[in-house]
Each structure stands twice: as C-alpha cells, then as structure tokens.
Amino acid sequence: MPRTQIARFIALAFYLTVCSGCYTVAITPVQKRPEDFIPVKARIEIPERTRNYTISFRSWAAGVANRWKVMVGDAVVRYSDAYVPSLFPAGDDVRVLIEVVDFKVRDFRSIADMKFTVSKQGKNLFSKAYHSEGTSRAGAAVWGGVFAMKGVVSSTMHEVFKDIFS
C-alpha cells in the first residue's frame, strides 16, 4: 500500500475517532452546607418528570458528530439531597416540591428555570420560580473540542444549580 494511502487511512481513522461519540454528563454537588435549621419539619418531593429530566444536544464548534446527554434530573436530586436537608429537619409538617420548569445548554452555558413550592395540607404557603444562567465556557469548548465538552457542561451546570439551591 502506498504511503499516501496509509497516511489518508490513519487521518480518516483519527478523524472518525475524535469526531464521533455519545457522552453522558452527570454532576455531583459539593458537600452539604452547614446552616441553621428552619424550625419546620419538611418532606422533600421531586416529581418523576423532574427526576427523569434529560436533555440532549450537539455542538458544531465542539464536534457536530457528537451528542451530549445531560442528566438534569439526577443533578436536581443530588443537589436537593445536599442542600435542602441542611435547611429543614426531616418530617411531615410541610411538603417542599422541587420542579424543573426548563433547562437548556446554549452558547456553552447552562440555563435553568426551577420552581419550589412549600405546602401544608394541600394549601400552598410559598411558591417561587428561580432562574439562573451559568457563565459561557465557549473558549474551553472551542479549544478543547470534544474532549472539553463534558467538563464545560458539568462546570456550568454546577454553577447554575449552586446558585438556585443557595
């Protein structure tokens, strides 16, 4: 086989290896924050729709042949486990419902809308929607390409969820 054909084959194999794949992005929150308890016992509820919330996207700048699947629901469960118990002792005085309204990754940053509802005996005591946008990590994604996207998405997700749950 001529050298040029071997070089082309190696280049094609390298290109296909780098530019194709499917990646799953999961995130682990920081340690629980020590805080004073709110003197109400709460039961935390996360609906099945939120628990199973995932998004999938492609990026032209970081390799369009790749697809990233972001486990948003898993991150919400982990962050609620890390942050909410430090605010409320466990119990059944009130119900805290945590829902994802919308989540997307645009321009290499996470954008999240979430809703927290506190109710007692079916009556809403408090309901508030939260919105947060992470910092764009476009530079890292463009320069690191496929290899940087998992870190880019998880770092901007961490930023968004830390902001909302704090």
N, C-alpha and C positions, 0 to 999 in steps of 0.2 A: 504494500500500500504506500503510495507517495506521501511524503512529509506534509504536504498541504492538506491532504485529506485527513490525515491523523490530527493535525492541528485544528481543522474545522470540527472534527468529531469531538475532540476534547473541549473546544469552545462551546459547542452546542450542548454537550453533557453538563458543563458547568452552568451555562445559562438556564437550562431546564431545572437544575437542582436549586439554584438561587431564586428563580422567579416562580416557582410553583409550590403550593403547600396550603395547609389549613391550620390555623393556630387558634388555641383557646386561651383567653385571658381571664384569669381568676385573680382575686386580690385578697390579701389578709390584712386586717386592720391593725393599728398599733395597740399597745396594751390598754387596759381599762384605765380611765382617768379617775383618780380619787376625788370624790366630790361629797358634799353633804347630801343625805337623802331628803327627798321631798316627803313630808310626813303622810303620804297616801300610798297604800299598797296597790300595785298595778299588775295587770295581766297584759303581756305584750302579745299582740296578734298581727301576723303578717299574712295577708290573703294568698291563696295558692297562685293567683295570677302574678302577684309580685314575686313570690318565691321562685317561680319558673321564668321570670322575665329575662330574655336574652336578646341581644341584637347581633347582627352580622353585617359586615361591611368590607369593601375593597378600597384600596388606595392606589391611584395612578402614580403618585410620587414615590411610594414605597414598594411598588411591585404589584401591578394590577392582577396578576395571575394568582395572587394570594388572597385568601379570605380569612378575616379575623372574626371569631365568635366571642362576644363579651358576655360573661356570666353575671349580669347585673343583679339578678335576684339573689344569687349566692352572696354577693358582696353586701347587699342590704341586710341579709340575715346575719352575716358576720359582724357588720358594724353595729347593728341593733344589739347583738349579744355583748359587744364590747362597751358600748356607750350607755344604753338605756338602763341596765341594772344598777349602774352607779348613781342613777338619779332616783329610782323608785325601789323600795323593798318589794319582794315578790308577794303577791296576794291577789285578792279579787275585789278590792274596793272600787277600782276603776279599770276600764279597758283602754289600752293605748293601741290604736290601729295605725300601722305604718304602711303606706302605699306608694308605689312608683307611678306617677302620672305619665312621665315621658323621660326617656333617656336616649341620647344620641352622641355620636362622636363626629364632630365636624371641624375641619381645619386643624386636625391633630390635637383637639381638646375635647374633654367630656362636658356635656351639658345635661343637667339633671333637674327635673321637677318632681318634687315629692310632697305628699300630704300626710300630716299627722293629725289624728282625731282622738280626743280623750272623751270617753262617755261613761256614764254611770246609769245602770238600769235602763238602757236603751235611749237615754237622753244625752245629747251632745253637750259637753261642758266647754270644750275648746276644740277648734279646728283651724289649722293653719297650713298654708301651702308654702313651700320653700323652693327657691330657685338658686342654682349655683352653676357657674361656668369656670372650668379649670383654665389654667394657663396653656397657651398653644405650645406644643413641643415640635413645631414644624422643622426646625433646624436639625434636631436629632433624628427625626423620621426621614428627612431627605438625605442626610449624610449617612445615616446608618442603614437606611433602606429596610429590607425585610427583617434584618437582624435586630433592628432597634424598635420596631413597632410594638412588640409585646411590652417592653419597658415603658415606651411612650404612653400607651393606653393605660397601663396599670398605674403609672405615676399621676396622670391627670385624673383618673378615677378616684384615686386615694385623696387627692386634693379636694375634689367635689364632695365626696361623702364625709370627709373630715369636717368640711365647712358646714354641711347640713346637719350632721349629728352633734356638732358642738353647739 
